[in-house]
Amino acid sequence: MRLLQPGMIDDPYPSYAHWQANHPIWQDDQTGHWVLTRHTDVHQVLRNHAQFSSAAMGNGGNPLPLLSDDPPRHTELRGIVNRAFTSRMLKKMESTVSDIADEMILNVDAGKPLDIVKALTIPLPVVVISRMMGIPEERMDDFKHWSDAMTGTLAGATKDELMSAVMEMAAFFQGLIPERRANPGDDLVSAVVNSEVDGKTLSDNDIIGFNILLLIAGNETTTNLLGNLLNVLQHRPELWQELRAHPERIDAAIEELLRYDSPVQFLMRTATQDMEFYGQPVAAGENVTVITGAANRDPRVFEAPQEFNLARPKGRHFSLGFGIHFCIGAPPARLEARTAMTALLAKFDGVEPGVGESRRVQSQLLRGFEKLPLKFG
């Protein structure tokens, strides 16, 4: 069996359900990774960072700080993020995000078909993270291009073109380092450039990697979260009406979407000691892929998991990671999604499919839309 199959991009969930029921652990023919899909197993792997190292997250060729680090280094680097994403900064973000969302939604006309990905779900988080990082938002197209190259979702690009884009992004952030050291501001790049770990500033490579991580985490999660939620709502007009009448339920809709159609579908870890799952030995040094998108629909944990249920009791989903590797982009992603949905629901009576076919992001790791035609009324 293989995890990475192009035919699963549109709908991986039937395969997930089959694996959960019949193959709770299996080895991917292509990568050699052991694959786990059940909620209890995914939870065990993600919470036990001593037994399951994050080193596997760096095996793809572009390791980033935090994602592929374990304690104590992870703990030290995470402290930098925690100092940057303070409650004060997030509070300050609220009015900024609201202004940006209102301006973009002002250009969405009732009854006029449009691609909501181009109109809102891509530009909103890119502009927000650009302002947070203190980098020029007029280069928004470059930032999205670089982000897609780093995640391998740049449509039609060759390996050489992907590498060229990643190097261009690295050079951009390299150029910011001396500037932000000499003239630090109240922005994330300045916070990273001037941070210290054990009394020492970060290396240039760590600073570049950190900024790339912030850029990606600051836009990919929100783009896919919003697109996936609007995709559900275009086919469920009664849900749009319920949220319009009860905007206090928007947060519940966001959490249910994260469970139902997660922006990130799986994570990778490396076993640090010999383990066993369902009688299958997993040796120290072997890699394990945990499919969080499958665990989020495990019928052992969630009743009628294939249904999008706004009234679903809170349950633990893994869409934003778990434990020490909880997604650094989670707070701004939730804020931006809530703000955008609040504005859309206040302005429009409903949403329906637009003109043309939608197109999913060509990735099994990231789940979202490259194109999502809608029409608001």
Steps between C-alpha positions, in 0.01 A plus 500: 500500500601859446408814689579745221250430225380780269149355491461569873542877470131564436377273780741301718243415767367166364859370492559627853188320625609176330846515654360579842265204492725244331865613516560700823872489419658439161826579322502738206657332195648826375656654811529209742314704765266322737153657469259547792143630468312430823445783747658323798816415303538848355457641849766265639753602236441875515506527879812289553773714351765301690395177325417659164746761374401778262819444299290332228342839420837611364558202275335669200801722437394837648505462880357796691556602863243356743340263247796262497642580846467314830562626855707663631557696177128500420418640845749784455376590152135472599566761766585746223163438334314529829664837566408616150139376492397670822137559597573871460611452140199281420268758656665766289449278196122487538427846367760461225354168383149646511602798287676281242210252480239777470695663218530175306137397553390847390615394151284186506171581324173319563397284207837527324696173467860510615789279606503550877857364519635792297259752651537415868646175630852558362541879532350539849754290695792606278431870563450436873824306547686756284395777737584292806846429360553857383563400140355677193157357420527623141721194453203280594520299177867420570421390856227262383722372219784431746268340753356265238851412385606415856196275554535340155158622382618741230294387203699371202842584647805281444734406785751757376232770494389410853857520626555831322192648668609373843847651453343828394291502818807423712691785336212740573504419871881502510486859376273602788737383775747793511217750457298365795809471717587864441143632516273250680128563488185363660472209257563125491813516285663742745396276790668199339812684381568642846404195706754317710530137605737438791634853463578458129316639199370253246710409199402653167381159379273462803363852453427432134335167583293658776372774271414250227308296757312809622409597144371152415321441831348847473328443170459134397286398799258792466470473122408132515281532809287775347477331161398166649237663720347698213498182293283331764270800533436536125328160514327553836285816476331419830835527676562843349162614632571355843834678522352821368233489770746387769846643427614382842511151343769597248773371732321164521485488120874566477583223748270254328657585165846442643385155607299424186737619225835588652739741320789266593437128454802323650822539700820295515706377791801269557487229765782541753455152649351167400121517509206279409154577361243222455774239515708675235852592616620853419875523544692795639597724212200411283266775389132520585234704318193585706198598293335768711226545239401137558523519880264799490234273347557193716155353583643372829520862615256701288136406440406503129848635416433541127233762575565872551308568820494854637361373832767235547634482856860609530746221433874491453601548139861511387467746211731752666736243643520400864726545799828686462456522122162673506482722189653845552254638243191379688406827680519725191332233284201475731481880530515559125245228422260632765538858380451416132198280565343764726529758222372267227203384705407858591504611136347209309183293532662189362768336288476254212729345237633747246605453137753232407662211679676521832855365529665356807857582599712229338631360825402227741679670789315831463127492428338808356405664173698656217170615350154519660230672288220640717212742475373693800144627514 
